[in-house]
Amino acid sequence: MADLTSLIGALGGEFLPGTVVLAGAGCGDVGSLTLDVLALLRRCDALVYDALVDESVLALANPGARRIAMGKRAGGQSAHQDEINLCLATLAGEGLRVLRLKGGDPGVFGRGGEEAAFLLTRGIDCRWLPGVSAALGCGAAAMIPLTHRGLSRSVTLITGRQIGGDASRHWQQSLALGSTLVFYMGVAQAAAIAASLKLAGADGALHCALVRDGGRPGQRLEFCCLDELATSARNLGGDGPCLIMVGEVCAIGEELTALRAGLGRLSATEVAHG
């Protein structure tokens, strides 16, 4: 244990007073937290965190650190981005070592670029530490490969919050290539997503999966086809973060899940089939 403590203490890189580190807490609970981020959690003077950061992660922070919750959860009450930017700058201006902790990865729908630009243009040094993004974390937790030989050679990450209008034209090339489509924050737009994909030429039988609370003990997983996506989204239940995956790789995930169920190994995961 002493060796592990020494190792963690040496990780994370330079963390000077008056600087900010934008870090990813990963997808799910503490299991996907990187050692670099853990090291800075223990050393930070101020912790500014999103609503998606699991309590098991927050519990590892320096007990003396100032903690500030800053929302940013789809469909819920959120702090305005300008308010977050100003908070980070103010804390750094007080000479604190500020850790800005985001669910997933700061560079994947995490507005890390906006926050970094705000700080750097004001002379406040900042850098990033990566986290396990939801596509990777949920894919692994649900045993859905993002790529698979003969089925998918690419992955497209899409924000589901702005689906609408003639979105179908954006998906035509990805569908033609057999790319796996991963929609973040899209469960409320499931009907629009399905409609747009079908307008782009997708078959209604195309395999899909929804992963609610991916990587957490209460994870819920539902497999369905594109025609059933909106209904499955309504029936999924819960209010935690939900990822939508579309592509033939979801059929591989469903097969692997069925094999694990046959071994009696799915007690911690609720699985439904559309």
C-alpha positions as CSV (number, residue, x, y, z in Angstrom):
1,M,0.0,0.0,0.0
2,A,2.9,2.4,0.8
3,D,4.2,1.9,-2.7
4,L,0.9,2.6,-4.3
5,T,0.5,5.8,-2.2
6,S,4.0,6.9,-3.3
7,L,3.1,6.2,-6.9
8,I,-0.1,8.2,-6.8
9,G,1.6,11.1,-5.1
10,A,4.1,11.3,-7.9
11,L,1.4,11.4,-10.7
12,G,-0.8,14.1,-12.1
13,G,2.0,16.4,-13.2
14,E,2.7,20.0,-12.1
15,F,-0.1,21.6,-10.1
16,L,0.9,25.1,-9.2
17,P,-1.2,27.6,-7.1
18,G,-3.3,29.8,-9.3
19,T,-3.7,27.2,-12.1
20,V,-6.6,25.1,-13.3
21,V,-6.6,21.5,-14.4
22,L,-9.6,20.4,-16.5
23,A,-10.0,16.7,-15.8
24,G,-12.3,13.8,-16.7
25,A,-13.8,11.7,-13.9
26,G,-14.6,9.0,-16.4
27,C,-17.9,7.2,-17.0
28,G,-19.7,5.6,-14.1
29,D,-18.2,5.2,-10.6
30,V,-14.7,5.4,-9.2
31,G,-13.6,2.3,-11.2
32,S,-12.9,4.3,-14.3
33,L,-11.0,7.1,-12.6
34,T,-7.4,7.5,-13.8
35,L,-4.5,7.6,-11.4
36,D,-3.5,11.0,-12.6
37,V,-6.9,12.5,-11.8
38,L,-6.9,10.7,-8.4
39,A,-3.5,12.3,-7.6
40,L,-4.9,15.8,-8.3
41,L,-8.1,15.1,-6.4
42,R,-5.8,14.6,-3.3
43,R,-3.8,17.7,-4.0
44,C,-6.4,20.3,-5.1
45,D,-7.4,23.3,-3.0
46,A,-10.7,23.8,-4.9
47,L,-12.9,21.2,-6.6
48,V,-15.4,22.4,-9.2
49,Y,-17.4,19.4,-10.3
50,D,-20.3,18.5,-12.6
51,A,-23.5,16.7,-11.7
52,L,-22.4,13.5,-13.5
53,V,-19.4,13.0,-11.3
54,D,-20.1,10.0,-9.1
55,E,-20.1,10.4,-5.3
56,S,-17.5,7.6,-5.0
57,V,-15.1,9.9,-6.9
58,L,-15.9,13.0,-4.9
59,A,-15.2,11.0,-1.7
60,L,-11.5,10.7,-2.7
61,A,-10.9,14.5,-2.8
62,N,-8.7,16.4,-0.4
63,P,-10.9,16.8,2.7
64,G,-9.7,20.4,3.0
65,A,-10.6,21.4,-0.5
66,R,-13.3,23.9,-1.2
67,R,-16.1,22.0,-3.1
68,I,-18.4,23.8,-5.6
69,A,-21.1,21.9,-7.5
70,M,-21.6,23.3,-11.0
71,G,-24.4,21.2,-12.5
72,K,-24.2,20.7,-16.3
73,R,-26.6,17.8,-16.7
74,A,-28.9,17.4,-19.7
75,G,-32.5,17.9,-18.9
76,G,-31.8,19.2,-15.3
77,Q,-30.9,22.4,-13.6
78,S,-27.5,23.5,-14.8
79,A,-25.1,26.3,-14.0
80,H,-24.6,28.7,-17.0
81,Q,-21.3,28.3,-18.7
82,D,-20.4,31.9,-18.1
83,E,-20.9,31.4,-14.4
84,I,-18.6,28.3,-14.4
85,N,-15.9,30.2,-16.4
86,L,-16.0,33.1,-13.9
87,C,-15.9,30.7,-10.9
88,L,-12.7,29.0,-12.2
89,A,-11.0,32.3,-12.9
90,T,-11.9,33.7,-9.5
91,L,-10.6,30.6,-7.6
92,A,-7.4,30.6,-9.6
93,G,-7.1,34.4,-8.9
94,E,-7.1,33.6,-5.2
95,G,-4.0,31.5,-5.6
96,L,-5.8,28.1,-5.3
97,R,-5.0,24.9,-7.2
98,V,-8.3,24.4,-9.0
99,L,-9.5,21.0,-10.3
100,R,-12.4,21.3,-12.7
101,L,-13.8,17.8,-12.7
102,K,-16.2,16.6,-15.5
103,G,-18.0,13.4,-16.1
104,G,-16.5,11.5,-18.9
105,D,-13.7,13.4,-20.8
106,P,-13.3,17.2,-20.9
107,G,-12.8,17.2,-24.7
108,V,-15.9,15.1,-25.6
109,F,-19.1,17.2,-25.2
110,G,-17.5,18.6,-22.0
111,R,-16.9,22.2,-23.1
112,G,-13.3,21.8,-22.1
113,G,-12.2,23.9,-25.1
114,E,-14.4,26.8,-24.0
115,E,-13.2,26.8,-20.4
116,A,-9.6,26.5,-21.5
117,A,-9.9,29.4,-23.9
118,F,-11.5,31.6,-21.2
119,L,-8.8,30.9,-18.7
120,L,-5.8,31.1,-21.1
121,T,-6.9,34.4,-22.7
122,R,-6.9,35.9,-19.2
123,G,-3.4,34.7,-18.4
124,I,-4.5,31.8,-16.2
125,D,-2.6,28.6,-17.0
126,C,-4.6,25.4,-17.4
127,R,-4.3,22.0,-18.9
128,W,-6.3,18.8,-19.4
129,L,-6.3,15.3,-18.0
130,P,-8.3,12.8,-20.0
131,G,-11.1,10.6,-18.7
132,V,-13.0,7.6,-20.0
133,S,-15.7,9.0,-22.2
134,A,-19.2,7.6,-22.1
135,A,-18.9,5.9,-25.5
136,L,-16.0,3.8,-24.2
137,G,-17.3,3.3,-20.7
138,C,-20.8,2.4,-21.6
139,G,-19.7,0.3,-24.5
140,A,-17.4,-1.7,-22.2
141,A,-20.0,-2.0,-19.4
142,A,-22.6,-3.2,-21.9
143,M,-20.1,-5.4,-23.8
144,I,-20.9,-3.6,-27.0
145,P,-17.8,-3.2,-29.2
146,L,-17.6,0.2,-30.9
147,T,-15.8,-1.4,-33.8
148,H,-15.9,-5.0,-35.0
149,R,-14.2,-6.7,-37.9
150,G,-16.6,-7.0,-40.9
151,L,-19.3,-4.8,-39.3
152,S,-17.9,-1.4,-38.3
153,R,-14.6,0.3,-39.0
154,S,-15.4,3.7,-37.5
155,V,-17.2,5.4,-34.7
156,T,-19.2,8.7,-34.8
157,L,-19.9,10.6,-31.6
158,I,-22.9,12.8,-31.8
159,T,-24.7,15.2,-29.4
160,G,-28.4,14.3,-29.3
161,R,-29.5,17.6,-27.9
162,Q,-29.6,19.4,-31.2
163,I,-31.3,16.8,-33.4
164,G,-33.9,18.3,-35.7
165,G,-34.5,19.8,-39.1
166,D,-32.7,18.1,-41.9
167,A,-30.2,16.2,-39.6
168,S,-30.6,13.2,-41.9
169,R,-28.1,14.5,-44.4
170,H,-25.3,14.3,-41.7
171,W,-25.8,10.6,-41.2
172,Q,-25.8,9.4,-44.8
173,Q,-22.1,9.0,-45.1
174,S,-21.7,7.4,-41.7
175,L,-24.5,4.9,-42.4
176,A,-23.0,4.1,-45.8
177,L,-19.7,3.3,-44.1
178,G,-21.4,1.1,-41.5
179,S,-20.1,3.5,-38.8
180,T,-21.2,2.9,-35.2
181,L,-23.2,6.0,-34.1
182,V,-23.1,7.0,-30.5
183,F,-25.6,9.7,-29.3
184,Y,-24.8,11.5,-26.1
185,M,-27.6,13.2,-24.2
186,G,-30.1,12.0,-26.8
187,V,-32.7,9.9,-24.9
188,A,-35.3,12.7,-25.0
189,Q,-34.7,13.0,-28.8
190,A,-34.9,9.3,-29.5
191,A,-37.9,9.7,-31.8
192,A,-36.2,12.5,-33.8
193,I,-33.0,10.5,-34.0
194,A,-34.8,7.4,-35.3
195,A,-36.7,9.6,-37.8
196,S,-33.6,11.3,-39.1
197,L,-31.7,8.1,-39.5
198,K,-34.5,6.5,-41.5
199,L,-34.7,9.6,-43.7
200,A,-31.0,9.1,-44.3
201,G,-31.7,5.6,-45.5
202,A,-31.3,3.5,-42.3
203,D,-33.3,0.3,-42.2
204,G,-35.9,0.1,-39.4
205,A,-34.4,-3.2,-38.3
206,L,-31.0,-1.6,-37.6
207,H,-29.8,-2.7,-34.2
208,C,-29.7,-0.2,-31.3
209,A,-28.9,-0.2,-27.6
210,L,-29.7,2.2,-24.8
211,V,-27.4,2.3,-21.7
212,R,-28.7,4.1,-18.7
213,D,-26.3,4.8,-15.8
214,G,-23.5,3.0,-17.6
215,G,-20.7,1.7,-15.4
216,R,-22.7,2.1,-12.2
217,P,-24.3,-0.6,-10.0
218,G,-27.8,0.4,-11.2
219,Q,-27.0,0.2,-14.9
220,R,-29.9,-0.5,-17.2
221,L,-29.4,-1.9,-20.7
222,E,-32.0,-2.3,-23.5
223,F,-31.6,-3.7,-26.9
224,C,-34.0,-2.9,-29.7
225,C,-34.2,-2.1,-33.4
226,L,-34.4,1.4,-34.9
227,D,-38.2,1.2,-35.3
228,E,-38.5,0.5,-31.6
229,L,-36.0,3.1,-30.4
230,A,-38.5,5.8,-29.3
231,T,-40.7,3.3,-27.4
232,S,-37.6,1.7,-25.7
233,A,-36.4,5.1,-24.6
234,R,-39.8,5.8,-23.0
235,N,-39.9,2.4,-21.3
236,L,-36.3,2.5,-20.1
237,G,-37.0,4.2,-16.8
238,G,-34.7,6.1,-14.5
239,D,-33.3,9.6,-14.8
240,G,-29.6,9.0,-14.9
241,P,-27.4,9.7,-18.0
242,C,-28.3,7.6,-21.0
243,L,-26.3,6.8,-24.1
244,I,-27.8,5.6,-27.4
245,M,-25.8,3.3,-29.6
246,V,-26.8,2.6,-33.2
247,G,-25.2,0.0,-35.5
248,E,-24.8,-3.7,-36.1
249,V,-22.2,-3.9,-33.3
250,C,-25.2,-3.7,-30.9
251,A,-26.2,-7.2,-32.2
252,I,-22.8,-8.4,-31.0
253,G,-23.4,-6.8,-27.6
254,E,-26.8,-8.5,-27.4
255,E,-25.3,-11.9,-28.2
256,L,-22.5,-11.5,-25.6
257,T,-25.0,-10.3,-23.0
258,A,-27.1,-13.4,-23.7
259,L,-24.1,-15.6,-23.3
260,R,-23.2,-14.0,-19.9
261,A,-26.8,-14.4,-18.8
262,G,-26.5,-18.1,-19.5
263,L,-23.6,-18.2,-17.1
264,G,-25.7,-16.4,-14.5
265,R,-23.4,-13.4,-14.5
266,L,-25.8,-10.5,-15.0
267,S,-27.2,-10.0,-11.5
268,A,-25.9,-6.4,-11.3
269,T,-27.3,-5.3,-14.7
270,E,-30.9,-5.1,-15.7
271,V,-31.3,-6.0,-19.4
272,A,-34.4,-5.7,-21.6
273,H,-35.0,-6.6,-25.2
274,G,-37.3,-4.6,-27.5
